Amino acid sequence: MERTSIRLGGVALNSTVMNASGPHSAEKGEIYELSARHAGAIVFKSCNRAGLAAPDNLKNRGVDHFATIARELDPRGKIIVASVVGLSDNEIVEVAVTLDRAGVKIIELNLADDYVQNSVAPFASVDRLKALVGRVRGEVQAALAVKVPPRLALEPRSVADLFKMLRVAIVVCANDLPKDLVVDLATGTAQGARRTLSQVHAFYQVSEGLLDVVAVGGINGGRDAYIAHLTGARAVQVGSALIKEGAGALGRIDRELDTLLAEQGKASVGEIVGRVAFAG
Ligand SMILES: Cc1cc2nc3c(=O)[nH]c(=O)nc-3n(C[C@H](O)[C@H](O)[C@H](O)COP(=O)(O)O)c2cc1C
C-alpha cells in the first residue's frame, strides 16, 4: 500500500511491515508463501555456513539453502533481507558475502543471539564491534543492518556513532515499550513526562537521520506498528503473530496500519516516524 511504503537503508520497500527473522522463514515453502502473500520485504531465518540442528531457535539448513532461494526471488523484484550468524568473524563474513553475491538487498547481522554473543562477543567493546562489523562492511555491497541485543552492554550513542562511521544503514532494536504506555494516535502524544520509551526510541534519538531503526517485538497489529513508528521505527518486524496466524499476519498488519494512517490524515508513514510527543 502506498501509504505504508518507505525507504529503509536506501532500499525502497512496498511496506514498512516485514516478518522477523526466524518464524515462518526457514524453509523454502514458508518463504515462498510469505513472498506471495506480502508485497513488502521478506526476512530470512538466521543462517550460518553449514547449518545448525541446535540450538532450537537457530535450526537452519545453511547459507547455500538461503542463497539459492535469494537467487530465485531477487530477479522477481522481491526485496530480501538475509540474516547472518556465526561462531567466528571469518564465518560471519563468509556467510554475509555468500548472501550478498546471491542478490539480497539488506544483510542483517544477528548479533542479538546468545549463540553469537557467547562466541564472537561483538559488544565486549566498541573496538571489538568495529573490528567485526567493519570487516563485513568492507566485503559486502548490500545495505547493512545489525540486530542488537535488548540488553546492550554499550551505550546506544557509542554504538550508533560507530554504525554511522562504518556506513551501517539500519539498526534492528527491541520494541520494549512500557506495558502501561498510553498513546493518543490523533495527536501522537504519549502520556507522561518526556522520556526514552524503548530501545527503538533510544536509537532513534541518537540516529541524527543517518541510521534507520527497525522495531522488533510485540508487533501484533496496526496500532502496535503505528506506535513503533511514532517512537522512531522506519520499519517493523513481526514474529509471534506470524506463528499464531500464519503468513496472512503481515498483510493484515499492513492494512491496519494503512487504515490508521488514513484516519489520521497521513499521506505517508514517513510523516509519523519519530514524531511522538509527550503530555504530562
Ligand atoms: C521460533 C522463533 C525463532 C526465531 N529465530 C530467530 C532467528 O533465526 N534469528 C533472529 O534474529 N531472531 C529469531 N527470533 C526472534 C524474532 O526475530 C523476534 O526478535 C522475536 O520473536 C520478537 O518478536 P515478536 O514479539 O514479534 O515475537 C526467533 C523467534 C522465535 C519465536
The ligand as an SDF file (V2000), in Angstrom:
LIG
                    3D

 31 33  0  0  0  0  0  0  0  0999 V2000
   10.6520  -19.6680   16.9520 C   0  0  0  0  0  0  0  0  0  0  0  0
   11.5000  -18.4300   16.8640 C   0  0  0  0  0  0  0  0  0  0  0  0
   12.6530  -18.4520   16.0840 C   0  0  0  0  0  0  0  0  0  0  0  0
   13.4530  -17.3100   15.9990 C   0  0  0  0  0  0  0  0  0  0  0  0
   14.5720  -17.3430   15.2130 N   0  0  0  0  0  0  0  0  0  0  0  0
   15.3070  -16.2150   15.0540 C   0  0  0  0  0  0  0  0  0  0  0  0
   16.4010  -16.1860   14.1530 C   0  0  0  0  0  0  0  0  0  0  0  0
   16.7460  -17.1540   13.4870 O   0  0  0  0  0  0  0  0  0  0  0  0
   17.0770  -15.0080   14.0310 N   0  0  0  0  0  0  0  0  0  0  0  0
   16.7430  -13.8700   14.7270 C   0  0  0  0  0  0  0  0  0  0  0  0
   17.3770  -12.8320   14.5640 O   0  0  0  0  0  0  0  0  0  0  0  0
   15.6920  -13.8780   15.5740 N   0  0  0  0  0  0  0  0  0  0  0  0
   14.9710  -15.0020   15.7460 C   0  0  0  0  0  0  0  0  0  0  0  0
   13.8740  -14.9800   16.5690 N   0  0  0  0  0  0  0  0  0  0  0  0
   13.4950  -13.7230   17.2500 C   0  0  0  0  0  0  0  0  0  0  0  0
   12.4990  -12.9440   16.3960 C   0  0  0  0  0  0  0  0  0  0  0  0
   13.1070  -12.4860   15.1890 O   0  0  0  0  0  0  0  0  0  0  0  0
   11.9630  -11.7250   17.1660 C   0  0  0  0  0  0  0  0  0  0  0  0
   13.0610  -10.9030   17.5240 O   0  0  0  0  0  0  0  0  0  0  0  0
   11.1840  -12.1100   18.4200 C   0  0  0  0  0  0  0  0  0  0  0  0
   10.3100  -13.1930   18.1640 O   0  0  0  0  0  0  0  0  0  0  0  0
   10.3960  -10.9100   18.9790 C   0  0  0  0  0  0  0  0  0  0  0  0
    9.3580  -10.5410   18.1280 O   0  0  0  0  0  0  0  0  0  0  0  0
    7.7940  -10.9260   18.4540 P   0  0  0  0  0  0  0  0  0  0  0  0
    7.4630  -10.2870   19.7600 O   0  0  0  0  0  0  0  0  0  0  0  0
    7.0210  -10.3610   17.2870 O   0  0  0  0  0  0  0  0  0  0  0  0
    7.7290  -12.4160   18.5100 O   0  0  0  0  0  0  0  0  0  0  0  0
   13.0830  -16.1300   16.7040 C   0  0  0  0  0  0  0  0  0  0  0  0
   11.9080  -16.1220   17.4680 C   0  0  0  0  0  0  0  0  0  0  0  0
   11.1140  -17.2360   17.5430 C   0  0  0  0  0  0  0  0  0  0  0  0
    9.8620  -17.1830   18.3810 C   0  0  0  0  0  0  0  0  0  0  0  0
  1  2  1  0
  2  3  1  0
  2 30  2  0
  3  4  2  0
  4  5  1  0
  4 28  1  0
  5  6  2  0
  6  7  1  0
  6 13  1  0
  7  8  2  0
  7  9  1  0
  9 10  1  0
 10 11  2  0
 10 12  1  0
 12 13  2  0
 13 14  1  0
 14 15  1  0
 14 28  1  0
 15 16  1  0
 16 17  1  0
 16 18  1  0
 18 19  1  0
 18 20  1  0
 20 21  1  0
 20 22  1  0
 22 23  1  0
 23 24  1  0
 24 25  2  0
 24 26  1  0
 24 27  1  0
 28 29  2  0
 29 30  1  0
 30 31  1  0
M  END
$$$$
